[in-house]
Amino acid sequence: MTIKEQLLQAIEALPSTRLAEALTFVNFLSTKPSITSAKSLLAHLKTIGTWSGDDFQECLEIAENSRGEAEFNYSPNPFE
């Protein structure tokens, strides 16, 4: 049995109250971007080239100045 057939069979077995949830999930999967591997990302970066503007330093300063401090809560249950 193919995966598609198994999926159709599982959908047919779902109670009608869960069908909308299943449809929402399927729609989410169809719009979710695929996971890019690090290797393909590095290959893409090689095709981009170099900085061609004269505002590199200004952009770098804006990025550095817009950073915020991270807060970490190490308690086992953050809801307590």
PEGI-V975177 format. One record per backbone hydrogen bond with DSSP energy under -0.5 kcal/mol. CO is the residue of the C=O (numbers start at 0). NH is the residue of the N-H. E is the energy in kcal/mol with one decimal. If there is no record, write none. Layout:
CO&NH&E  CO&NH&E
This chain:
1&5&-2.4  2&6&-2.7  3&7&-2.5  4&8&-2.3  5&9&-2.4  6&10&-2.4  7&11&-2.3  8&12&-1.3  9&13&-0.7  10&13&-0.9  14&17&-2.3  14&18&-0.6  15&18&-0.7  15&19&-0.5  17&21&-2.1  18&22&-2.5  19&23&-2.3  20&24&-2.1  21&25&-2.4  22&26&-2.6  23&27&-2.1  24&28&-2.5  25&29&-1.8  26&30&-1.0  27&30&-0.8  27&31&-1.3  36&40&-2.1  37&41&-2.6  38&42&-1.9  39&43&-2.0  40&44&-2.4  41&45&-1.5  42&46&-0.6  43&46&-1.2  43&47&-0.6  44&47&-0.8  44&48&-0.7  54&58&-2.6  55&59&-2.6  56&60&-2.4  57&61&-2.2  58&62&-2.3  59&63&-2.4  60&64&-2.7  61&65&-1.3  63&66&-0.8  71&73&-0.6  76&79&-1.6
